[in-house]
Amino acid sequence: MSHTLGIRQAQKQKTRQAFLDAALALLEEQSLSSLGLREVTRAVGVAPTAFYRHFRSTADLGVALVDEALGSLHPMVRTTVSTTGDSEERIARAVELIARHVAEYPAHVRFIARERHGGVQPVREAIRAQLHRFAEEVRAELAKDREAEGWSEDDLLMLAHLYVDQMLITASLFLEALEAPADERERVTRLATRQLRLITLGRAHWLD
């Protein structure tokens, strides 16, 4: 009996993932607010009624895509601001990790960049919640650094949000340069490095 339930659960998960993959592919060319339920089910090859066994609405599907796109990034975000190495090493590591992630998951990055300020409120709120979690985790990492001595919790959180926002900006820049010549990607790397360096310099003198 448990074996049969396990097979059913695996099939259910497989179908759910098929919906997510199909929606992500369709969203390469359009926003979530214009995505139709029948469009997604047609791409998966199932009846429209099957959709409701997995999601309440396309907005619910969008929230699941947010979890898929951002949920696994928390370790990477913490790594980019970890206290290991000097500031230049951290910046280089952050830029490299972001560039690699964009190259591996361009559709996810494009989805977040488009829907962060898109027309579907639950998705905007889900993205905002994930980014706030990132900022809280970055704040916790920053607090471990000796440079954080004397900083208030509010100021550390403000700095964490600056880093998180800059990571998103950097990801968008690398996304735009994905199909560009190598020299354009190098230009983006240099620009992202200088922008993060500017935040780091401001951090060093904040308490002056």
C-alpha positions, -999 to 999 in steps of 0.1 A, spaced: 0 0 0 27 24 10 46 16 -22 15 25 -43 12 58 -23 48 65 -30 44 60 -67 13 82 -67 32 109 -48 61 108 -71 38 111 -101 20 140 -85 53 157 -79 64 150 -114 33 166 -128 36 196 -105 72 201 -117 60 199 -153 36 228 -147 64 248 -132 88 241 -161 61 248 -187 51 281 -171 88 292 -168 93 285 -205 62 304 -215 72 333 -192 103 338 -213 82 358 -237 54 373 -215 45 384 -180 27 362 -155 -4 385 -156 -9 376 -193 -3 339 -188 -34 318 -193 -42 286 -174 -51 268 -206 -19 278 -221 0 261 -193 -20 229 -193 -17 227 -231 20 229 -228 20 201 -202 -4 180 -222 -32 177 -196 -68 188 -192 -73 222 -175 -90 206 -146 -57 188 -137 -42 222 -129 -63 226 -98 -50 195 -83 -17 213 -79 -23 251 -78 -53 273 -69 -45 298 -97 -18 311 -120 -9 335 -91 -4 305 -69 18 289 -96 38 321 -98 44 320 -60 57 284 -64 80 297 -91 93 323 -68 101 296 -42 119 276 -68 139 305 -82 149 321 -49 145 294 -22 177 276 -30 198 308 -31 200 315 6 234 297 11 248 315 -20 237 349 -7 253 343 27 285 331 10 288 364 -10 291 384 22 308 359 45 337 371 66 361 348 49 389 368 31 394 405 27 369 428 10 384 424 -25 382 386 -22 346 388 -10 336 411 -39 353 389 -65 336 359 -50 302 376 -50 305 387 -86 317 353 -97 288 334 -79 262 358 -93 275 355 -129 276 317 -126 241 315 -113 227 337 -141 245 315 -167 230 284 -152 194 297 -144 187 325 -168 149 318 -170 146 320 -132 165 352 -130 145 368 -159 112 358 -141 122 374 -108 135 405 -126 102 409 -145 78 400 -117 94 418 -89 75 449 -99 49 430 -120 11 431 -119 5 400 -98 3 410 -61 9 376 -44 40 371 -65 53 406 -58 47 399 -21 64 365 -23 95 380 -39 96 408 -13 94 383 15 122 362 1 144 393 -4 137 404 31 148 369 43 180 374 23 186 407 39 181 393 74 205 365 66 231 390 52 226 412 83 234 382 105 266 375 85 276 412 86 272 413 123 299 386 127 325 410 112 347 431 134 338 461 111 302 458 125 312 469 160 292 500 169 266 495 142 229 495 152 207 467 141 187 490 118 219 503 101 231 467 96 198 458 80 199 488 58 234 478 46 222 442 41 193 455 19 219 475 -1 239 443 -8 208 423 -17 196 450 -41 230 453 -56 231 415 -62 198 418 -81 212 446 -102 243 427 -109 222 396 -119 202 417 -143 233 432 -159 248 397 -164 214 385 -178 215 413 -204 251 404 -213 244 366 -215 245 364 -253 269 394 -257 306 391 -267 331 383 -239 343 419 -237 308 430 -227 306 404 -200 340 416 -188 327 452 -187 298 440 -166 322 423 -142 343 454 -138 312 476 -133 297 452 -107 330 450 -89 332 488 -87 296 491 -75 302 466 -47 335 483 -38 316 516 -35 292 501 -10 321 485 9 340 518 11 309 536 24 305 508 50 341 514 62 334 551 69 298 550 80 307 555 117 332 583 110 
